[in-house]
Amino acid sequence: MQIPFDNSYFTLPPQMFTPQRPAPVPDPQIIAVNRDLAARLGITGDLDDPGVWAGNTVPAGANPLAQVYAGHQFGNWNPQLGDGRAVLLGEVVGTDGIRRDIQLKGAGRTPYSRGGDGRSWLGPVLREYLVSEAMQAMGVPTTRALAAVTTGATVLRENGPLPGAVLTRVAHSHIRVGTFQFFAARGDVAALQALTDHVIARHYPGAGGPADLLDAVIARYARLIARWMGLGFIHGVMNTDNVSVAGETIDYGPCAFMDAFHPDTVFSAIDRQGRYAYSNQPGIGAWNMAQFATALIPLMPDRDAAIADFTDRVHRFADLFDAAWLDVFGAKLGLRDVTAEDRALITDLLALMAQDQADFTNVFANLPDARDQFLDRDAFDAWRMRWDARKSPDAATIMGRANPQIIPRNHRVEEVISAGVAGDFAPFHALLAAVTQPYTVTAETEPFTRAPTSDERVTRTFCGT
């Protein structure tokens, strides 16, 4: 296999990473390879070589490394984190001219493993492959899944021995808010400046310095979270070390899509206080951007003036998110030229959905014929009269592009994982085919549109460790 590496992060100051080869595994076997993505990355040769995707063979031109970073985890500062089970092989400039990282997740211990084994079990690999590719298909900025392999090894977790796996993940970069925090906290201004220059050159070439960079990241992050909200998506672990400065969804751990809608929904088993509940995501997004702003302050010549200026910039997050949220939900209702006056139409529908625990995806997917999704159908009928008077003449076209029919529902993902643990990957491939065509329903994919029964409903998800 030939991968056209062109590695830039490896040329940055050495305190930003540790050179680290992936640890070999005993018997790697292919689960899936994303051939379309491989072609976009310019990868040629034998794509079915499991040794490359498992880390047994390091391709020519790679500079494998583990990145260091810090972060706030559930609001608590941790000064030393880093890639504890991931190895960045390098970067490629694809056929589309875009630079991307290629990383192996579950590739063995690194200096940042903090007592962990550096491995992943099969469940989180299958979950991230499915959810990230579904997000891509729905137009949400996201990391991608390039390949998945089983390792032939067993990993030990709280619920016993489980089959090991490795995911090959592609991202515009793996640089996080926590990467900036790591160097700011240590007073390493030279490394912080080098990192800032690198991110500007790589992601925001129009930015003139730290203030412009802050504005650009805030704008992308606000739009990203608005897209999550429009899909009923709950990230589950919005720690600053899980926030990509490229504005992509990254680190699919205890993530989930809501079935029955309620704004206070939490899935993550470790989010005991509901910090990252669905309705809290915009506020946490602003909080994360405040941490990013704080990390950039050491680069500014006048600290006090920078604090005042950056505070104002962070406060713009709320308005940026609000505008993006209105656009997202306006499209879901087939509205053009959405204004603040349309907010009540949107929020009133969401209130009815929460009251009746209506299925988030299926309400929007079935409009205008969503009456059967509600218990209080008279209330829905009254709302629909208002909507009929406001929606655009081409509402069906707008809504068809904004409302997926198929998402990777939690119970379906759990079924896939259970089958995979038993050695059967046919359900994985069937669900992958469905969620990567989210706006099209066929006879084969129609079962994936159905909401779970009460017995099937999954209410807790777990981190991908």
N, C-alpha and C positions, 0 to 999 in steps of 0.2 A: 504494500500500500504506500502511495506517495502523497504526502501532505505538504503543501507549499508554505512552510512556516516563514513568517517574517516577524520576529519577536522584538517588541519594543519595551515591554515591562521589565524584561531581563536586563536591560541596559540602565535602569534606574538605580539610585543608591542602594547598596547591598543590604542596608538595614530594613528594606521594604519586604524582604522575602528570604527564604532559605532554599537553596537548591535541594531538590528532593525527588528522587526517582520513585515511581510507583512500585509497590511490593508485589511480586508475582503471585499468582493464584494457581491451584493445582490442575484444574480442568475447566477452562472457560468454554462456554457454549453460547452461541448467538440466540438472543430472544428477538431482537428487532434491530434493523439498521434503517435510518432515514435517508434513503438514497437521493431523494430530491434535494435535501439539505446538503448532503455530501457533494453533489454536483455543483451547487451554488458556491460551496467553499473551495472548489477546484481540486477536491480529493479524487485521486484515480487509483487504479489497481484493484486488488482483491479486497472488496469491502466486507467480505464475509470471513476475514481473518480475525477470529475472536481474540487472539493474543494481543493485537493492538488495542482493541477496545477494553480489554481487561487490565492492560498495563504490563503484560509480560514482555512485550516488545515495544521499545521506545523508538518511534520513527525517526529517521534521519532529519536533522534540522530542529528537532525539539530541544527546548531548554527547560526541562521539568522543574517546577518550583512550588513551594507552598507560600501563600501570601500571609502576612501578618496584619492584624487589625485589632481594634478594641471595640467597645460598644456598651450602650445601655440595654440591658436585658430586663424586660418588664419594669423599666424605669430605674433599675439599679446599675450603677457604673461597674464595669469590669474592664480593668486597664489592659488586660492581655488575653486576646482571643486568637483568631487566626484559623487557617485551613487545617482542621484537625483530622479530616478524612478525605481531603481532596488534593489533587495535584494538577496544577495548570501545566499542560504540555507546551503551550505556546499560542501564537496568534497566526491567523491567516488573513490575507486580503482577498475576499471572494471575487467571483466573476462579476458581481455587482459593484465592486470597488469599495465595499464596506469591510472594515477591519473587525474581526471577531476573535474571541478567546475559544480555545478548546480545552476542557477540563475533565478529568476523571474523578467522579465522586464514588467513594468507597475504595480508594486505591491504597489504603494502608496507613500506618502510623506516620505522623510528622512531628516535628518539635512542638507543635501547637495542639497535640491530641489531648493533653490534660488528663492522662490516665485512660483514655478511650482506646479501643482497638483499631480505630481508623477504618473500619469496615462498615458496609451497609448491608442490611438484609434485604431480601427481595421486595418486600411490600413497599417501602418508600421509593424504590427505583421504578416500580410499575406505576405508582401513584404520580410521581413527578413526570414521567414520560407522558402519561395520558393527559394530565391537567395542563402541562405546559404546551403540548401540541393542540389541545382544545383552545387554549387562550390565543395561540397564534391564529388558528382558524377563525376566531371571533374578532380578530383585529386588535387585540390587546397587546401592547408592548410586553415582551416576555423573553426569558431565556428559552432555549430550544433543547430538544432531546435529539441527539445524533445517533446514539446506539445504546443498547442495553444487553448485558450478558450475565449469565449465571457464572459463578466462580468454581463450583465444585467443592467449596469449603462451607463449613457450618459456622455461624456466628452465634454467640450466646447473648440473649437478652432476658429481660425480666420474665417473659412468658416462655422461656426455654430456648432450646437450640432451633435455629432457623436457617434456611438456605441463604448463602451470600450472593451478592450481585454488585455490579458496577454500572453506573450510568455515565455516558459521555455527554457532557452538557456544553452547549454553545451559548455565548453571551457577547453582547457588544463590549463588555468588559466585566470583570468581577470586582471592580473598585467600589467600595461602599462608603457610606457616611462614617462608619467605624474606622475605615482606613485613615481618613483625615483626623479623626479623634485620637488615634494612636499617637501620631507624631505631634499633634498640638499639645496633648497631655504631657509629653516628655520634653516639651520645649525645643524640639528638633525643627527649627524654622527652615533650615536648608532643605531637609527632606520634605517638609510640608510645601515649600515653594516648588520643589521639583515635581511633587505629586500634582499640585495645582496646574503647573505648566503642561504636564502630561495630559491631564483630563481635558483641559481647554483645547489642546491641539487635537486630541482624539475625538472628543464628543461635541465640543462647543467652540469651533474655530472662530466664531464671530465675537466671542467674549473678550473684553479688553483687560480683565483682571479678576480678582476675587469677588468683587461686588457683582459684576456681570455674570460670573459663574453661579453665584448664589441665586440670582434672579432666574437664570435658565433652569437650574435644577428644581427650584420651587415650582416653576410653571409646568415642567414635565411631570413632576410628582403629583401635583394637584389634578392634572388631567388623568393620570393613571388611576388614582384612587376613585375618581368619578366613574371611570370605566368599570372598576371593580363593583362599585355600588349598583351600576346598571345591570349587572349580571347576577346580583345576589351573592357575590363572592366574598368570602371572609378569609383573609390571609392567615390569620391565627397567631402570627409571631412577628409583629412589626417592630422588632428591636432595631436599633440603629445599625447593627452589623448585618442586618438583612435588608438594608435600603440601598439599592443600586443608584449611584450618581448618574448613570446613563439613563435613568428613568424607566427601567424595565422591572417587571415582576420577577423576583428572584427568591430562591429558597422556599420551595413548596414543601413545607413540613406538615403541620396539622391543618392545612388549608381545607376548605370545603365550600360547596355551593349550597345555599339554602334550598330546602324543599318548601315546607310551610313557612310563610313569611312572618317574621317578627323582628323589629329593629334591634332588639337586645340579644339576638341569637349569638351564642358562643359555641364553637365546636372543640377547640383545643383543650385537651385533658389537663394541660399544665396552666391554662389561663383561669385560675380559680376565682379571680376577682372580676373577670370580665373586662379586663383592660382593653383587649383587642376585639370586642364585640363589633358586629356589623355597623351599628350606628356610631361607634366611637372611632372608626377608622379615619374620618376627616380630621378630627381633633388631634389624634395621634400623629397624623401626617404633618400637621403644623408644628407639633412638639418636636418631631424628628428634624424638621427643617431648622428649628431654633438651635438644635444641637450642632447641625452642620454649620450654621452661621457662627456659632461660638468657636468652632474649630478653625474657622478662617480668620478670626480676629488677629492672631499673632502676625499675620502677613501685612497688616495695615499700619501705616505710619503713626496714626493718632488713634490710640486705643479707645478713648472715651467717645470721640466722634464716630468711630466705626461701630461701637456698641449702639449708639443712638440710630445711626443710619441702617444698620443691619436689622435692628428691631423693627423699624418701619417696613423694611422689605419682607420680613417674615410675616408681619401682620397682613400683608397683601395675599397670603396664601388663602385665607378664608374667601375673599372675593373671587379669586381665580378658581377655586374649587366650586364655588356656588355657580359661577357662569358655566363651567364645564358640566356640572350636575344637571343644570337646566337643559343644556344641549342634549345630553345623553338621554334623559327621561322624556324630553320633548320628542326626540326621534322615536322613542319606544311607543309614544302615543300618536305618531304620525303628524306631528305639528311642524310647521315651517315658521321661521321668524319668531322663535320662542321669546317671550318676554317675561318679566317678573310676575305679571298678572296670571300667567299660566301655572304658577307654583301651586296655587290652591287646587287646581284640577289634578295635578300630579299627587300632591300630598293627601288629598281626600281619597284617591284610589288606594294609595298605600295604607291609609288608615283602615279602609274597609278590608283590605287584604290581611292586615294584622289582626283585626277583630275576628275574622272568620278563619284565620290560619290557612288562607288560600295559598296554593302553590305558586311561588314567585315566577318561575319560568313559564308555567302553563297559562297563567293569567295573561301575560303579555303575548305569548305565542298564539293564543286563541282569540284575541280581540279581533273583531267586535263580538265574537260568539263565546264570550268567557263567562256567561251567566251561571253555568253549571259549576263553576269553580267556587261559588259563594254560597253561604248559608242564608244570608239576608239578601235575597235576590231582588226584593223591592228596592233596597238601598242601591244595589248595583244598577238597576234600571234607571233610577233617578240620576245617578252619576252619568250613565251612558247618554242620557238626553243632553246633558251639558257638553259632553265630549263630542257628540254628533254635530252640535252647533259650532264647535271650534276646530275640529280636525281639518286637515288640508284635503283638497280634492284627490291628491295622489297619496293619501295616507297609507294605503295598502303597500305601495312601493317603498315608502320610507320605513314602515314598520317591518317589512320583509327583510330589510338589511340590518335592522337594529335588534330584532328579537329572535334569538336562536330557538330552534325547536328541540335541540338535543344538547345536553350538557353532561359532563361526567359525574352523574349523581353518586352520592356517597355509597349507597348500597350496591350500586353496580361496580364501583371501584373495589369495594370489599369482596364482592363475588369473584372478581378477576384475581385479586390477591390470593384468596383461598384456593382457587383453581391452580394458580401458578405455583404455590407451595406444594401442591400435589403433582406438579409436573405437567400440567395442562395449560398451554398458552393460547389455545384457540379462543377462549373468552376475551383475553387481552386484545387479540387482533381484531375481533369483532367489534369490541367497544371502541378501539382506536379508529377503525374505519368509520364508525358512526359519528364520533365527536369531532373528527376532522372534516366532516361535511355537516356542520351544525344547523344550516338553514334549509336542508333538504331531507325529506322523510321518504323512505322507500318501505316496501313490505318487510325488508330485512331489518331496517333500523327503527321501525315504528315502536317496537317494545321498549326502546330506550327513551321514548318520550314520556313514558308513564311515571307518575309520581309513585313513591314507595307506599306500600301498605303500612299500617301501624306496626306490624310485625317486622317489616323490612327496614324501617327507619333507623338510620345511624345518627346518634346524637353526640358522639365523642370521637375525635380523631387524635392521633398521636404524632409526635415529632418523628422525623425521619432518621432515627439513630440506629 
